[in-house]
Amino acid sequence: MANHKSALKRIRSNEAKRLTNRYQHKTTRNAIKRLREMENAKEAQELFPTVAGMIDKLAKKNIIHANKAANLKSGLTKFIATL
């Protein structure tokens, strides 16, 4: 157990950040799944900028790696092109 006030505060703040990151990551994963399930190209193209923005925010905050974000966006772009 932590002995210092600052260590206790760090534990509290880390837990809060962990929950926030987890929520954002899960929300983005659900948006990606929703996009991949679409069959209408026009709707998918309208949703793509929103999903790409979500992915970019995760990468910017180091929740996911930048290369993973690029791979996800690339794969979604290819998927939309095949619709």
Helices and strands as residue ranges (DSSP letters): H 5-37, H 41-60, H 66-82
